[in-house]
């Protein structure tokens, strides 16, 4: 039952953490709306799909771009599928749709290159994986230099030296 009105079934469950104190509220849709909690918005589970399908000069125009990339050779997914669901079919889709995805990421994030830390897992890379990791970092270093992202280039240079 709703914690606020006690009359209707609670369908919204809010958890708030303030100063290490956890407060949980169970509200019906009407009481949640009274408190300013938005409910029942279509596409809330896939916010990217709404952005991709938006009309006008948004991301949908980037994904069509006048060039048909064709389906992914591995899973058969198309850019249309990505536009509808907001999900790619397989890891190979990233390579198949790279030009369109690069422009989309640039528009969403303001850059098309990852500048965060590289997750290496709980332990250092295995000896067999070091050459692969070095190759990836060298390619990222080359791209960082090409795009004049010298801070990232310096960080990658230091990572390479440390691993070598």
Number of C-alpha atoms within 10 A of each C-alpha: 13 20 15 14 13 12 10 15 14 20 15 16 12 12 9 10 9 7 5 7 7 9 10 11 14 19 24 20 19 17 18 21 12 9 10 9 13 10 13 7 7 9 12 11 9 13 12 18 18 18 16 21 19 14 11 8 8 15 23 21 16 18 24 14 13 8 10 12 16 13 16 20 11 12 13 12 19 19 25 16 14 18 21 14 18 18 15 18 18 12 11 15 22 15 10 19 19 13 15 22 19 17 18 21 15 13 14 13 11 10 13 14 16 12 15 7 8 8 6 9 7 6 6 10 13 8 8 8 10 14 13 12 15 17 12 13 18 17 13 19 21 14 15 20 15 11 11 11 14 13 12 19 22 14 14 22 15 12 14 17 10 8 12 9
